[in-house]
Amino acid sequence: MKSKNMWNNLGEDSIQRIQADRDWIVGDMVRRQLSLNKVLEVFSNDLKPEIVKLYKKHSNNMR
Protein backbone atom coordinates (compact mmCIF):
# COMPACT_ATOMS: atom_id res chain seq x y z
CA MET A 1 0.00 0.00 0.00
CA LYS A 2 0.99 3.61 -0.22
CA SER A 3 3.21 4.75 2.63
CA LYS A 4 1.05 7.80 3.44
CA ASN A 5 -1.92 5.62 4.36
CA MET A 6 -1.96 4.77 8.04
CA TRP A 7 -4.66 3.15 10.13
CA ASN A 8 -4.78 6.18 12.41
CA ASN A 9 -5.80 8.29 9.37
CA LEU A 10 -8.82 6.10 8.73
CA GLY A 11 -11.91 8.20 8.07
CA GLU A 12 -9.93 11.28 7.03
CA ASP A 13 -9.83 10.46 3.32
CA SER A 14 -11.71 12.51 0.79
CA ILE A 15 -13.79 10.84 -1.91
CA GLN A 16 -11.18 11.80 -4.52
CA ARG A 17 -8.39 10.22 -2.50
CA ILE A 18 -10.39 7.05 -1.96
CA GLN A 19 -11.08 6.80 -5.69
CA ALA A 20 -7.41 7.40 -6.50
CA ASP A 21 -6.35 4.73 -4.00
CA ARG A 22 -8.90 2.31 -5.44
CA ASP A 23 -7.56 3.04 -8.94
CA TRP A 24 -4.00 2.41 -7.75
CA ILE A 25 -4.96 -0.86 -6.01
CA VAL A 26 -6.71 -2.22 -9.10
CA GLY A 27 -3.80 -1.14 -11.30
CA ASP A 28 -1.36 -2.94 -9.01
CA MET A 29 -3.47 -6.10 -9.13
CA VAL A 30 -3.55 -5.96 -12.94
CA ARG A 31 0.24 -5.55 -13.02
CA ARG A 32 0.46 -8.68 -10.87
CA GLN A 33 -1.64 -10.40 -13.57
CA LEU A 34 -4.54 -11.31 -11.30
CA SER A 35 -7.76 -12.28 -13.04
CA LEU A 36 -10.85 -10.08 -12.92
CA ASN A 37 -12.56 -12.60 -10.63
CA LYS A 38 -9.67 -12.48 -8.14
CA VAL A 39 -9.76 -8.67 -8.17
CA LEU A 40 -13.53 -8.60 -7.64
CA GLU A 41 -13.23 -10.89 -4.61
CA VAL A 42 -11.50 -8.06 -2.73
CA PHE A 43 -14.22 -5.44 -3.21
CA SER A 44 -17.82 -5.26 -2.02
CA ASN A 45 -20.72 -5.91 -4.37
CA ASP A 46 -21.73 -2.26 -4.69
CA LEU A 47 -18.25 -1.36 -6.02
CA LYS A 48 -18.01 -4.15 -8.60
CA PRO A 49 -19.27 -2.15 -11.64
CA GLU A 50 -16.67 0.55 -10.95
CA ILE A 51 -13.94 -2.05 -10.36
CA VAL A 52 -14.71 -3.75 -13.69
CA LYS A 53 -14.23 -0.39 -15.46
CA LEU A 54 -10.93 0.22 -13.66
CA TYR A 55 -9.76 -3.32 -14.44
CA LYS A 56 -10.49 -2.87 -18.14
CA LYS A 57 -8.75 0.53 -18.14
CA HIS A 58 -5.59 -0.87 -16.60
CA SER A 59 -5.58 -4.09 -18.61
CA ASN A 60 -5.85 -2.06 -21.84
CA ASN A 61 -2.87 0.04 -20.72
CA MET A 62 -0.81 -3.13 -20.22
CA ARG A 63 -1.17 -4.17 -23.86
N, CA, C and O atoms as a Tripos MOL2 file, in Angstrom:
@<TRIPOS>MOLECULE
protein
  252   251    63     0     0
PROTEIN
NO_CHARGES

@<TRIPOS>ATOM
      1 N           0.8380   -1.1830    0.0000 N.3       1 MET1
      2 CA          0.0000    0.0000    0.0000 C.3       1 MET1
      3 C           0.8820    1.2450    0.0000 C.2       1 MET1
      4 O           2.0950    1.1710    0.1940 O.2       1 MET1
      5 N           0.2630    2.3470   -0.2140 N.am      2 LYS2
      6 CA          0.9920    3.6090   -0.2160 C.3       2 LYS2
      7 C           1.4450    3.9410    1.2020 C.2       2 LYS2
      8 O           0.7280    3.6920    2.1710 O.2       2 LYS2
      9 N           2.6340    4.5010    1.3060 N.am      3 SER3
     10 CA          3.2070    4.7520    2.6260 C.3       3 SER3
     11 C           2.4730    5.8340    3.4030 C.2       3 SER3
     12 O           2.5640    5.8630    4.6300 O.2       3 SER3
     13 N           1.7480    6.7250    2.7330 N.am      4 LYS4
     14 CA          1.0500    7.8030    3.4370 C.3       4 LYS4
     15 C          -0.2230    7.3070    4.1200 C.2       4 LYS4
     16 O          -0.7520    7.9890    4.9980 O.2       4 LYS4
     17 N          -0.7100    6.1580    3.7420 N.am      5 ASN5
     18 CA         -1.9150    5.6170    4.3600 C.3       5 ASN5
     19 C          -1.5460    4.9360    5.6750 C.2       5 ASN5
     20 O          -0.7030    4.0390    5.7080 O.2       5 ASN5
     21 N          -2.1750    5.3640    6.7310 N.am      6 MET6
     22 CA         -1.9580    4.7700    8.0430 C.3       6 MET6
     23 C          -3.3180    4.4970    8.6630 C.2       6 MET6
     24 O          -4.2910    5.1950    8.3760 O.2       6 MET6
     25 N          -3.3830    3.4820    9.5100 N.am      7 TRP7
     26 CA         -4.6560    3.1460   10.1300 C.3       7 TRP7
     27 C          -5.1790    4.2880   10.9900 C.2       7 TRP7
     28 O          -6.3920    4.4420   11.1300 O.2       7 TRP7
     29 N          -4.3000    5.0860   11.5640 N.am      8 ASN8
     30 CA         -4.7810    6.1820   12.4060 C.3       8 ASN8
     31 C          -5.3740    7.3220   11.5790 C.2       8 ASN8
     32 O          -5.9990    8.2230   12.1390 O.2       8 ASN8
     33 N          -5.1880    7.2990   10.2490 N.am      9 ASN9
     34 CA         -5.7990    8.2920    9.3690 C.3       9 ASN9
     35 C          -7.1390    7.8220    8.8130 C.2       9 ASN9
     36 O          -7.7560    8.5170    8.0060 O.2       9 ASN9
     37 N          -7.5800    6.6690    9.2310 N.am     10 LEU10
     38 CA         -8.8210    6.0970    8.7310 C.3      10 LEU10
     39 C          -9.9820    7.0580    8.9720 C.2      10 LEU10
     40 O         -10.1490    7.5630   10.0820 O.2      10 LEU10
     41 N         -10.7720    7.3070    7.9570 N.am     11 GLY11
     42 CA        -11.9080    8.1970    8.0650 C.3      11 GLY11
     43 C         -11.5930    9.6260    7.6640 C.2      11 GLY11
     44 O         -12.4950   10.4600    7.5910 O.2      11 GLY11
     45 N         -10.3250    9.9230    7.4010 N.am     12 GLU12
     46 CA         -9.9340   11.2780    7.0300 C.3      12 GLU12
     47 C          -9.7840   11.4490    5.5260 C.2      12 GLU12
     48 O          -9.4540   12.5380    5.0560 O.2      12 GLU12
     49 N         -10.0210   10.3950    4.7750 N.am     13 ASP13
     50 CA         -9.8340   10.4560    3.3250 C.3      13 ASP13
     51 C         -11.0000   11.1460    2.6390 C.2      13 ASP13
     52 O         -12.1550   10.9950    3.0350 O.2      13 ASP13
     53 N         -10.6760   11.9030    1.6070 N.am     14 SER14
     54 CA        -11.7090   12.5090    0.7900 C.3      14 SER14
     55 C         -12.1640   11.4870   -0.2520 C.2      14 SER14
     56 O         -11.4940   10.4770   -0.4680 O.2      14 SER14
     57 N         -13.2790   11.7450   -0.8820 N.am     15 ILE15
     58 CA        -13.7910   10.8420   -1.9120 C.3      15 ILE15
     59 C         -12.7870   10.7190   -3.0520 C.2      15 ILE15
     60 O         -12.5820    9.6240   -3.5770 O.2      15 ILE15
     61 N         -12.1620   11.8210   -3.4410 N.am     16 GLN16
     62 CA        -11.1780   11.7960   -4.5240 C.3      16 GLN16
     63 C          -9.9790   10.9250   -4.1540 C.2      16 GLN16
     64 O          -9.4730   10.1750   -4.9880 O.2      16 GLN16
     65 N          -9.5360   11.0210   -2.9320 N.am     17 ARG17
     66 CA         -8.3920   10.2240   -2.4960 C.3      17 ARG17
     67 C          -8.7480    8.7420   -2.4470 C.2      17 ARG17
     68 O          -7.9380    7.8930   -2.8180 O.2      17 ARG17
     69 N          -9.9380    8.4360   -1.9970 N.am     18 ILE18
     70 CA        -10.3850    7.0450   -1.9560 C.3      18 ILE18
     71 C         -10.4540    6.4820   -3.3690 C.2      18 ILE18
     72 O         -10.0140    5.3580   -3.6090 O.2      18 ILE18
     73 N         -10.9990    7.2510   -4.3060 N.am     19 GLN19
     74 CA        -11.0820    6.7950   -5.6880 C.3      19 GLN19
     75 C          -9.6930    6.6220   -6.2880 C.2      19 GLN19
     76 O          -9.4570    5.6650   -7.0250 O.2      19 GLN19
     77 N          -8.7800    7.5190   -5.9910 N.am     20 ALA20
     78 CA         -7.4060    7.4040   -6.5000 C.3      20 ALA20
     79 C          -6.7200    6.1710   -5.9170 C.2      20 ALA20
     80 O          -6.0080    5.4630   -6.6280 O.2      20 ALA20
     81 N          -6.9300    5.9140   -4.6350 N.am     21 ASP21
     82 CA         -6.3480    4.7310   -4.0050 C.3      21 ASP21
     83 C          -6.9350    3.4590   -4.6080 C.2      21 ASP21
     84 O          -6.2130    2.4940   -4.8570 O.2      21 ASP21
     85 N          -8.2290    3.4630   -4.8400 N.am     22 ARG22
     86 CA         -8.8980    2.3070   -5.4440 C.3      22 ARG22
     87 C          -8.3340    2.0600   -6.8470 C.2      22 ARG22
     88 O          -8.0860    0.9170   -7.2320 O.2      22 ARG22
     89 N          -8.1370    3.1320   -7.5970 N.am     23 ASP23
     90 CA         -7.5620    3.0360   -8.9370 C.3      23 ASP23
     91 C          -6.1550    2.4470   -8.8610 C.2      23 ASP23
     92 O          -5.8000    1.5850   -9.6640 O.2      23 ASP23
     93 N          -5.3650    2.9010   -7.9150 N.am     24 TRP24
     94 CA         -3.9960    2.4090   -7.7470 C.3      24 TRP24
     95 C          -3.9960    0.9290   -7.3640 C.2      24 TRP24
     96 O          -3.1930    0.1540   -7.8830 O.2      24 TRP24
     97 N          -4.8840    0.5390   -6.4670 N.am     25 ILE25
     98 CA         -4.9610   -0.8610   -6.0130 C.3      25 ILE25
     99 C          -5.3060   -1.7730   -7.1840 C.2      25 ILE25
    100 O          -4.6610   -2.8030   -7.3800 O.2      25 ILE25
    101 N          -6.3190   -1.4000   -7.9610 N.am     26 VAL26
    102 CA         -6.7140   -2.2220   -9.1050 C.3      26 VAL26
    103 C          -5.5750   -2.2730  -10.1180 C.2      26 VAL26
    104 O          -5.2890   -3.3380  -10.6660 O.2      26 VAL26
    105 N          -4.9290   -1.1570  -10.3740 N.am     27 GLY27
    106 CA         -3.7980   -1.1350  -11.2970 C.3      27 GLY27
    107 C          -2.6760   -2.0580  -10.8490 C.2      27 GLY27
    108 O          -2.0770   -2.7560  -11.6670 O.2      27 GLY27
    109 N          -2.3880   -2.0630   -9.5520 N.am     28 ASP28
    110 CA         -1.3560   -2.9350   -9.0130 C.3      28 ASP28
    111 C          -1.7450   -4.4010   -9.1810 C.2      28 ASP28
    112 O          -0.8940   -5.2320   -9.5000 O.2      28 ASP28
    113 N          -3.0070   -4.7230   -8.9740 N.am     29 MET29
    114 CA         -3.4730   -6.0980   -9.1310 C.3      29 MET29
    115 C          -3.3880   -6.5480  -10.5920 C.2      29 MET29
    116 O          -3.0730   -7.7040  -10.8720 O.2      29 MET29
    117 N          -3.6680   -5.6380  -11.5110 N.am     30 VAL30
    118 CA         -3.5490   -5.9560  -12.9370 C.3      30 VAL30
    119 C          -2.0850   -6.1970  -13.2840 C.2      30 VAL30
    120 O          -1.7680   -7.1320  -14.0190 O.2      30 VAL30
    121 N          -1.1920   -5.3620  -12.7630 N.am     31 ARG31
    122 CA          0.2440   -5.5500  -13.0180 C.3      31 ARG31
    123 C           0.7270   -6.8900  -12.4890 C.2      31 ARG31
    124 O           1.6570   -7.4780  -13.0410 O.2      31 ARG31
    125 N           0.1090   -7.3730  -11.4330 N.am     32 ARG32
    126 CA          0.4600   -8.6800  -10.8750 C.3      32 ARG32
    127 C          -0.2450   -9.8180  -11.6190 C.2      32 ARG32
    128 O          -0.1340  -10.9830  -11.2370 O.2      32 ARG32
    129 N          -0.9650   -9.4690  -12.6760 N.am     33 GLN33
    130 CA         -1.6420  -10.4030  -13.5740 C.3      33 GLN33
    131 C          -2.7030  -11.2520  -12.8690 C.2      33 GLN33
    132 O          -2.8670  -12.4360  -13.1630 O.2      33 GLN33
    133 N          -3.4160  -10.6260  -11.9370 N.am     34 LEU34
    134 CA         -4.5420  -11.3090  -11.3040 C.3      34 LEU34
    135 C          -5.7500  -11.2400  -12.2260 C.2      34 LEU34
    136 O          -5.9280  -10.2640  -12.9540 O.2      34 LEU34
    137 N          -6.5630  -12.2600  -12.1920 N.am     35 SER35
    138 CA         -7.7570  -12.2830  -13.0350 C.3      35 SER35
    139 C          -8.8040  -11.3150  -12.4880 C.2      35 SER35
    140 O          -8.7370  -10.8880  -11.3360 O.2      35 SER35
    141 N          -9.7650  -10.9810  -13.3370 N.am     36 LEU36
    142 CA        -10.8460  -10.0830  -12.9190 C.3      36 LEU36
    143 C         -11.5940  -10.6760  -11.7310 C.2      36 LEU36
    144 O         -11.9450   -9.9490  -10.8010 O.2      36 LEU36
    145 N         -11.8410  -11.9660  -11.7470 N.am     37 ASN37
    146 CA        -12.5570  -12.5970  -10.6290 C.3      37 ASN37
    147 C         -11.7980  -12.4700   -9.3170 C.2      37 ASN37
    148 O         -12.4030  -12.2250   -8.2730 O.2      37 ASN37
    149 N         -10.4820  -12.6320   -9.3570 N.am     38 LYS38
    150 CA         -9.6740  -12.4750   -8.1400 C.3      38 LYS38
    151 C          -9.7300  -11.0430   -7.6310 C.2      38 LYS38
    152 O          -9.8030  -10.8100   -6.4240 O.2      38 LYS38
    153 N          -9.6960  -10.0790   -8.5550 N.am     39 VAL39
    154 CA         -9.7590   -8.6670   -8.1680 C.3      39 VAL39
    155 C         -11.1210   -8.3580   -7.5510 C.2      39 VAL39
    156 O         -11.2000   -7.6560   -6.5430 O.2      39 VAL39
    157 N         -12.1850   -8.8760   -8.1470 N.am     40 LEU40
    158 CA        -13.5310   -8.5980   -7.6420 C.3      40 LEU40
    159 C         -13.7810   -9.2000   -6.2650 C.2      40 LEU40
    160 O         -14.6190   -8.7010   -5.5150 O.2      40 LEU40
    161 N         -13.0620  -10.2660   -5.9260 N.am     41 GLU41
    162 CA        -13.2280  -10.8850   -4.6080 C.3      41 GLU41
    163 C         -12.8550   -9.9270   -3.4760 C.2      41 GLU41
    164 O         -13.3510  -10.0680   -2.3580 O.2      41 GLU41
    165 N         -12.0000   -8.9710   -3.7550 N.am     42 VAL42
    166 CA        -11.4960   -8.0650   -2.7350 C.3      42 VAL42
    167 C         -12.5040   -6.9580   -2.3970 C.2      42 VAL42
    168 O         -12.5180   -6.4520   -1.2750 O.2      42 VAL42
    169 N         -13.3350   -6.5910   -3.3580 N.am     43 PHE43
    170 CA        -14.2200   -5.4350   -3.2110 C.3      43 PHE43
    171 C         -15.6620   -5.8600   -2.9520 C.2      43 PHE43
    172 O         -16.0700   -6.9610   -3.3200 O.2      43 PHE43
    173 N         -16.4260   -4.9790   -2.3180 N.am     44 SER44
    174 CA        -17.8220   -5.2620   -2.0160 C.3      44 SER44
    175 C         -18.6700   -5.2150   -3.2880 C.2      44 SER44
    176 O         -18.2550   -4.6630   -4.3070 O.2      44 SER44
    177 N         -19.8490   -5.7970   -3.2110 N.am     45 ASN45
    178 CA        -20.7190   -5.9090   -4.3730 C.3      45 ASN45
    179 C         -21.1020   -4.5650   -4.9810 C.2      45 ASN45
    180 O         -21.2130   -4.4500   -6.2020 O.2      45 ASN45
    181 N         -21.3020   -3.5560   -4.1550 N.am     46 ASP46
    182 CA        -21.7280   -2.2620   -4.6940 C.3      46 ASP46
    183 C         -20.6130   -1.5540   -5.4640 C.2      46 ASP46
    184 O         -20.8950   -0.6240   -6.2210 O.2      46 ASP46
    185 N         -19.3650   -1.9640   -5.2930 N.am     47 LEU47
    186 CA        -18.2460   -1.3620   -6.0230 C.3      47 LEU47
    187 C         -17.8900   -2.1170   -7.2990 C.2      47 LEU47
    188 O         -17.1060   -1.6220   -8.1080 O.2      47 LEU47
    189 N         -18.4480   -3.2930   -7.4870 N.am     48 LYS48
    190 CA        -18.0150   -4.1490   -8.5950 C.3      48 LYS48
    191 C         -18.1490   -3.5150   -9.9760 C.2      48 LYS48
    192 O         -17.2420   -3.6970  -10.7880 O.2      48 LYS48
    193 N         -19.2250   -2.7780  -10.3030 N.am     49 PRO49
    194 CA        -19.2740   -2.1480  -11.6360 C.3      49 PRO49
    195 C         -18.1160   -1.1650  -11.8580 C.2      49 PRO49
    196 O         -17.5410   -1.1170  -12.9460 O.2      49 PRO49
    197 N         -17.7830   -0.3950  -10.8410 N.am     50 GLU50
    198 CA        -16.6730    0.5520  -10.9520 C.3      50 GLU50
    199 C         -15.3360   -0.1890  -11.0740 C.2      50 GLU50
    200 O         -14.4570    0.2340  -11.8250 O.2      50 GLU50
    201 N         -15.1890   -1.2830  -10.3430 N.am     51 ILE51
    202 CA        -13.9410   -2.0450  -10.3620 C.3      51 ILE51
    203 C         -13.7380   -2.6930  -11.7310 C.2      51 ILE51
    204 O         -12.6110   -2.7590  -12.2190 O.2      51 ILE51
    205 N         -14.8140   -3.1690  -12.3510 N.am     52 VAL52
    206 CA        -14.7050   -3.7540  -13.6920 C.3      52 VAL52
    207 C         -14.1890   -2.7030  -14.6750 C.2      52 VAL52
    208 O         -13.3330   -3.0040  -15.5070 O.2      52 VAL52
    209 N         -14.6960   -1.4840  -14.5880 N.am     53 LYS53
    210 CA        -14.2260   -0.3940  -15.4630 C.3      53 LYS53
    211 C         -12.7460   -0.1080  -15.2340 C.2      53 LYS53
    212 O         -11.9850    0.0460  -16.1890 O.2      53 LYS53
    213 N         -12.3380   -0.0390  -13.9690 N.am     54 LEU54
    214 CA        -10.9320    0.2160  -13.6580 C.3      54 LEU54
    215 C         -10.0490   -0.9250  -14.1480 C.2      54 LEU54
    216 O          -8.9570   -0.6930  -14.6650 O.2      54 LEU54
    217 N         -10.5190   -2.1480  -13.9860 N.am     55 TYR55
    218 CA         -9.7560   -3.3180  -14.4360 C.3      55 TYR55
    219 C          -9.5400   -3.2630  -15.9450 C.2      55 TYR55
    220 O          -8.4340   -3.4960  -16.4310 O.2      55 TYR55
    221 N         -10.6020   -2.9540  -16.6770 N.am     56 LYS56
    222 CA        -10.4870   -2.8660  -18.1360 C.3      56 LYS56
    223 C          -9.5540   -1.7420  -18.5440 C.2      56 LYS56
    224 O          -8.7740   -1.8910  -19.4840 O.2      56 LYS56
    225 N          -9.6280   -0.6110  -17.8410 N.am     57 LYS57
    226 CA         -8.7510    0.5340  -18.1390 C.3      57 LYS57
    227 C          -7.2880    0.1410  -17.9770 C.2      57 LYS57
    228 O          -6.4610    0.4230  -18.8440 O.2      57 LYS57
    229 N          -6.9790   -0.5070  -16.8710 N.am     58 HIS58
    230 CA         -5.5860   -0.8690  -16.6000 C.3      58 HIS58
    231 C          -5.1190   -2.0270  -17.4750 C.2      58 HIS58
    232 O          -3.9570   -2.0650  -17.8810 O.2      58 HIS58
    233 N          -6.0050   -2.9650  -17.7660 N.am     59 SER59
    234 CA         -5.5810   -4.0880  -18.6130 C.3      59 SER59
    235 C          -5.3490   -3.6230  -20.0450 C.2      59 SER59
    236 O          -4.4950   -4.1780  -20.7360 O.2      59 SER59
    237 N          -6.0900   -2.6130  -20.5090 N.am     60 ASN60
    238 CA         -5.8480   -2.0570  -21.8410 C.3      60 ASN60
    239 C          -4.5220   -1.3060  -21.8850 C.2      60 ASN60
    240 O          -3.8490   -1.2970  -22.9150 O.2      60 ASN60
    241 N          -4.1430   -0.6810  -20.7810 N.am     61 ASN61
    242 CA         -2.8670    0.0390  -20.7160 C.3      61 ASN61
    243 C          -1.6770   -0.9170  -20.7130 C.2      61 ASN61
    244 O          -0.5730   -0.5340  -21.1000 O.2      61 ASN61
    245 N          -1.8940   -2.1530  -20.2810 N.am     62 MET62
    246 CA         -0.8150   -3.1330  -20.2190 C.3      62 MET62
    247 C          -0.4770   -3.6960  -21.5950 C.2      62 MET62
    248 O           0.6130   -4.2310  -21.7930 O.2      62 MET62
    249 N          -1.3870   -3.5820  -22.5310 N.am     63 ARG63
    250 CA         -1.1750   -4.1700  -23.8620 C.3      63 ARG63
    251 C          -0.2840   -3.3330  -24.7000 C.2      63 ARG63
    252 O          -0.0040   -3.6850  -25.8460 O.2      63 ARG63
@<TRIPOS>BOND
     1     1     2 1
     2     2     3 1
     3     3     4 2
     4     3     5 am
     5     5     6 1
     6     6     7 1
     7     7     8 2
     8     7     9 am
     9     9    10 1
    10    10    11 1
    11    11    12 2
    12    11    13 am
    13    13    14 1
    14    14    15 1
    15    15    16 2
    16    15    17 am
    17    17    18 1
    18    18    19 1
    19    19    20 2
    20    19    21 am
    21    21    22 1
    22    22    23 1
    23    23    24 2
    24    23    25 am
    25    25    26 1
    26    26    27 1
    27    27    28 2
    28    27    29 am
    29    29    30 1
    30    30    31 1
    31    31    32 2
    32    31    33 am
    33    33    34 1
    34    34    35 1
    35    35    36 2
    36    35    37 am
    37    37    38 1
    38    38    39 1
    39    39    40 2
    40    39    41 am
    41    41    42 1
    42    42    43 1
    43    43    44 2
    44    43    45 am
    45    45    46 1
    46    46    47 1
    47    47    48 2
    48    47    49 am
    49    49    50 1
    50    50    51 1
    51    51    52 2
    52    51    53 am
    53    53    54 1
    54    54    55 1
    55    55    56 2
    56    55    57 am
    57    57    58 1
    58    58    59 1
    59    59    60 2
    60    59    61 am
    61    61    62 1
    62    62    63 1
    63    63    64 2
    64    63    65 am
    65    65    66 1
    66    66    67 1
    67    67    68 2
    68    67    69 am
    69    69    70 1
    70    70    71 1
    71    71    72 2
    72    71    73 am
    73    73    74 1
    74    74    75 1
    75    75    76 2
    76    75    77 am
    77    77    78 1
    78    78    79 1
    79    79    80 2
    80    79    81 am
    81    81    82 1
    82    82    83 1
    83    83    84 2
    84    83    85 am
    85    85    86 1
    86    86    87 1
    87    87    88 2
    88    87    89 am
    89    89    90 1
    90    90    91 1
    91    91    92 2
    92    91    93 am
    93    93    94 1
    94    94    95 1
    95    95    96 2
    96    95    97 am
    97    97    98 1
    98    98    99 1
    99    99   100 2
   100    99   101 am
   101   101   102 1
   102   102   103 1
   103   103   104 2
   104   103   105 am
   105   105   106 1
   106   106   107 1
   107   107   108 2
   108   107   109 am
   109   109   110 1
   110   110   111 1
   111   111   112 2
   112   111   113 am
   113   113   114 1
   114   114   115 1
   115   115   116 2
   116   115   117 am
   117   117   118 1
   118   118   119 1
   119   119   120 2
   120   119   121 am
   121   121   122 1
   122   122   123 1
   123   123   124 2
   124   123   125 am
   125   125   126 1
   126   126   127 1
   127   127   128 2
   128   127   129 am
   129   129   130 1
   130   130   131 1
   131   131   132 2
   132   131   133 am
   133   133   134 1
   134   134   135 1
   135   135   136 2
   136   135   137 am
   137   137   138 1
   138   138   139 1
   139   139   140 2
   140   139   141 am
   141   141   142 1
   142   142   143 1
   143   143   144 2
   144   143   145 am
   145   145   146 1
   146   146   147 1
   147   147   148 2
   148   147   149 am
   149   149   150 1
   150   150   151 1
   151   151   152 2
   152   151   153 am
   153   153   154 1
   154   154   155 1
   155   155   156 2
   156   155   157 am
   157   157   158 1
   158   158   159 1
   159   159   160 2
   160   159   161 am
   161   161   162 1
   162   162   163 1
   163   163   164 2
   164   163   165 am
   165   165   166 1
   166   166   167 1
   167   167   168 2
   168   167   169 am
   169   169   170 1
   170   170   171 1
   171   171   172 2
   172   171   173 am
   173   173   174 1
   174   174   175 1
   175   175   176 2
   176   175   177 am
   177   177   178 1
   178   178   179 1
   179   179   180 2
   180   179   181 am
   181   181   182 1
   182   182   183 1
   183   183   184 2
   184   183   185 am
   185   185   186 1
   186   186   187 1
   187   187   188 2
   188   187   189 am
   189   189   190 1
   190   190   191 1
   191   191   192 2
   192   191   193 am
   193   193   194 1
   194   194   195 1
   195   195   196 2
   196   195   197 am
   197   197   198 1
   198   198   199 1
   199   199   200 2
   200   199   201 am
   201   201   202 1
   202   202   203 1
   203   203   204 2
   204   203   205 am
   205   205   206 1
   206   206   207 1
   207   207   208 2
   208   207   209 am
   209   209   210 1
   210   210   211 1
   211   211   212 2
   212   211   213 am
   213   213   214 1
   214   214   215 1
   215   215   216 2
   216   215   217 am
   217   217   218 1
   218   218   219 1
   219   219   220 2
   220   219   221 am
   221   221   222 1
   222   222   223 1
   223   223   224 2
   224   223   225 am
   225   225   226 1
   226   226   227 1
   227   227   228 2
   228   227   229 am
   229   229   230 1
   230   230   231 1
   231   231   232 2
   232   231   233 am
   233   233   234 1
   234   234   235 1
   235   235   236 2
   236   235   237 am
   237   237   238 1
   238   238   239 1
   239   239   240 2
   240   239   241 am
   241   241   242 1
   242   242   243 1
   243   243   244 2
   244   243   245 am
   245   245   246 1
   246   246   247 1
   247   247   248 2
   248   247   249 am
   249   249   250 1
   250   250   251 1
   251   251   252 2
@<TRIPOS>SUBSTRUCTURE
     1 MET1         2 RESIDUE 1 A MET
     2 LYS2         6 RESIDUE 1 A LYS
     3 SER3        10 RESIDUE 1 A SER
     4 LYS4        14 RESIDUE 1 A LYS
     5 ASN5        18 RESIDUE 1 A ASN
     6 MET6        22 RESIDUE 1 A MET
     7 TRP7        26 RESIDUE 1 A TRP
     8 ASN8        30 RESIDUE 1 A ASN
     9 ASN9        34 RESIDUE 1 A ASN
    10 LEU10       38 RESIDUE 1 A LEU
    11 GLY11       42 RESIDUE 1 A GLY
    12 GLU12       46 RESIDUE 1 A GLU
    13 ASP13       50 RESIDUE 1 A ASP
    14 SER14       54 RESIDUE 1 A SER
    15 ILE15       58 RESIDUE 1 A ILE
    16 GLN16       62 RESIDUE 1 A GLN
    17 ARG17       66 RESIDUE 1 A ARG
    18 ILE18       70 RESIDUE 1 A ILE
    19 GLN19       74 RESIDUE 1 A GLN
    20 ALA20       78 RESIDUE 1 A ALA
    21 ASP21       82 RESIDUE 1 A ASP
    22 ARG22       86 RESIDUE 1 A ARG
    23 ASP23       90 RESIDUE 1 A ASP
    24 TRP24       94 RESIDUE 1 A TRP
    25 ILE25       98 RESIDUE 1 A ILE
    26 VAL26      102 RESIDUE 1 A VAL
    27 GLY27      106 RESIDUE 1 A GLY
    28 ASP28      110 RESIDUE 1 A ASP
    29 MET29      114 RESIDUE 1 A MET
    30 VAL30      118 RESIDUE 1 A VAL
    31 ARG31      122 RESIDUE 1 A ARG
    32 ARG32      126 RESIDUE 1 A ARG
    33 GLN33      130 RESIDUE 1 A GLN
    34 LEU34      134 RESIDUE 1 A LEU
    35 SER35      138 RESIDUE 1 A SER
    36 LEU36      142 RESIDUE 1 A LEU
    37 ASN37      146 RESIDUE 1 A ASN
    38 LYS38      150 RESIDUE 1 A LYS
    39 VAL39      154 RESIDUE 1 A VAL
    40 LEU40      158 RESIDUE 1 A LEU
    41 GLU41      162 RESIDUE 1 A GLU
    42 VAL42      166 RESIDUE 1 A VAL
    43 PHE43      170 RESIDUE 1 A PHE
    44 SER44      174 RESIDUE 1 A SER
    45 ASN45      178 RESIDUE 1 A ASN
    46 ASP46      182 RESIDUE 1 A ASP
    47 LEU47      186 RESIDUE 1 A LEU
    48 LYS48      190 RESIDUE 1 A LYS
    49 PRO49      194 RESIDUE 1 A PRO
    50 GLU50      198 RESIDUE 1 A GLU
    51 ILE51      202 RESIDUE 1 A ILE
    52 VAL52      206 RESIDUE 1 A VAL
    53 LYS53      210 RESIDUE 1 A LYS
    54 LEU54      214 RESIDUE 1 A LEU
    55 TYR55      218 RESIDUE 1 A TYR
    56 LYS56      222 RESIDUE 1 A LYS
    57 LYS57      226 RESIDUE 1 A LYS
    58 HIS58      230 RESIDUE 1 A HIS
    59 SER59      234 RESIDUE 1 A SER
    60 ASN60      238 RESIDUE 1 A ASN
    61 ASN61      242 RESIDUE 1 A ASN
    62 MET62      246 RESIDUE 1 A MET
    63 ARG63      250 RESIDUE 1 A ARG
